[in-house]
């Protein structure tokens, strides 16, 4: 059953990639694949326990999936050594901008939802 669930996950990701490319959508294929997986689970075509076991198996070996990224960093070490400070600054500044944007969106949404809740209460 684990192999079937893994195959289903890969096929849904492939369908997501194909549909994103065919339709020219600005959404990554794996995101569409995850939405398809959610639909499959919501409809009940596949028992969630099967996907759960497969997902836990993949998560237990997640560190192996990070090895290629680490190899890529080591392979580009000369560029990182040359531009390390600039890369670090960009990462820190973009992280701060992302945090500020997220906080702003949260505050705006909570104000909007709070205003809607007050409008509903007599």
Buried (B, 14 or more C-beta within 10 A) or exposed (E): EEEEBBEBBEEBBEBBBEBBEEEEEEEEBBEBBBEBBEEBBEEEEBEEEBBEBBBEEBEEEEEEEEEEEEEEEEEEEEEEEEEEEEEEEEEEEEEEEEEEEEEEEEEEEEEEEEEEEEEEEE
